[in-house]
Amino acid sequence: MNTVGLNLLGCAPRRGLLELSAAELLAWLGQRGQSALRARQLRRWAVAGRATSFEQMTDLPARLREELAVDFSPLGSVVDRQLTSIDGTHKLLLRFTDGNLAECVLLQEAERRTVCVSTQVGCGMGCVFCASGIGGVLRNLRSDEIFEQLLHARNLLPPHERLTHIVVMGMGEPLANLDALLEALAVATAKDVLGMSARHIHISTVGIPARMRQLADLGKSYHLAISLHAPNDELRSQIVPTNAKVGLKAILEAADHFYQTTGRQVTYEYVLLRDVNDRPEHAAQLARLLRGRQAHVNLIPFNDVAGLPFHRLTPQALEDFVAILRKAGQSVKVRKRKGADIDAACGQLRREALLAGVEGSNQPEPHSVTGV
């Protein structure tokens, strides 16, 4: 019998509190003669109180806690698997109420506590080197499912520590699910919730020009990172298939609009694949492409993924690539490799679960949600 997505009693899974609208929760409480104060208490326990059960909510009446436990759970998602790296990186595989899986990662370095979140189950962009896109995208995550990733990561920290940064660079294309993402970030930055700074939030995209312009025009302080991965259209269309429909010119024009509108430097992410896009001529082309722009290049040496025909470049090739960019006056940094011993690159842990056949069975067929 397939029990994926069912609770231990064989019933439909309980909804998480944060999935409920304010009106829904108030109506449920009102039917039981409870005041609106209870809604605020419940939210405080789920967010600030780190509650994982209603029994922990000791300032609520015992009968109310029992009734809540029948219909709801403090969080709708659960940690299906947790891996911890020797460098302090934590990777969580989360299971949602429909049985689907997504990943988030907590990165710890000095005073920074950064959580990398996913916005979709799978990904429809089809980047050839990425484990997240194997099998396509199943669905967008709801805003509460995105926000709960922050809570699961935060709950790994000691009580006196807090999250400092968010990078929206996990599974999925963030701008293809922009409305839900913005709603989740609005909650995260609210002073009475997590109080995170919008200036410490980086949103990554393969390049959806209309949505990039929309993000720029919001008047927020979010940072934009573009997953470039190639310095010309021919090569980029091989690595990032959606580029064939969009093209670098439109993406760079939207990036320029973002900088002109927000004053925020755009980051260009570049995953280096051995003998594919790591040659000296590629570095020279990249320098020319970004010349005159307020840009920063984040080079990412590829993490080998089982089943994919790509490999990490040699140390000498990396050194040469960096040298060419810097000689051309380009701001560049090589991303540190963290969590390598726990396959922290996005999509790898979910891929293991898929191969083991443990993701929800009542899913739509994988498809492409590009938004381009």
HELIX and SHEET records of a PDB file:
HELIX    1   1 LEU A   17  GLU A   19  5                                   3    
HELIX    2   2 ALA A   22  GLN A   31  1                                  10    
HELIX    3   3 LEU A   37  VAL A   47  1                                  11    
HELIX    4   4 PHE A   54  GLN A   56  5                                   3    
HELIX    5   5 ALA A   62  ASP A   71  1                                  10    
HELIX    6   6 ALA A  131  GLY A  133  5                                   3    
HELIX    7   7 SER A  143  ARG A  154  1                                  12    
HELIX    8   8 PRO A  174  ASN A  177  5                                   4    
HELIX    9   9 LEU A  178  THR A  189  1                                  12    
HELIX   10  10 ALA A  198  HIS A  200  5                                   3    
HELIX   11  11 PRO A  209  ALA A  216  1                                   8    
HELIX   12  12 ASP A  233  ILE A  239  1                                   7    
HELIX   13  13 ASN A  243  VAL A  246  1                                   4    
HELIX   14  14 LEU A  248  THR A  262  1                                  15    
HELIX   15  15 PRO A  280  LEU A  290  1                                  11    
HELIX   16  16 PRO A  315  LYS A  327  1                                  13    
HELIX   17  17 ALA A  340  ILE A  342  5                                   3    
HELIX   18  18 GLN A  348  LEU A  355  1                                   8    
SHEET    1   A 2 ARG A  15  GLY A  16  0                                        
SHEET    2   A 2 PHE A  72  SER A  73  1                                        
SHEET    1   B10 VAL A  78  THR A  84  0                                        
SHEET    2   B10 HIS A  90  ARG A  95 -1                                        
SHEET    3   B10 LEU A 101  GLU A 109 -1                                        
SHEET    4   B10 ARG A 112  CYS A 116 -1                                        
SHEET    5   B10 HIS A 165  VAL A 168  1                                        
SHEET    6   B10 ILE A 201  THR A 205  1                                        
SHEET    7   B10 HIS A 223  SER A 227  1                                        
SHEET    8   B10 VAL A 266  LEU A 272  1                                        
SHEET    9   B10 ALA A 295  PRO A 301  1                                        
SHEET   10   B10 SER A 331  VAL A 334  1                                        
SHEET    1   C 2 GLN A 120  GLY A 122  0                                        
SHEET    2   C 2 VAL A 137  ASN A 140 -1                                        
END                                                                             
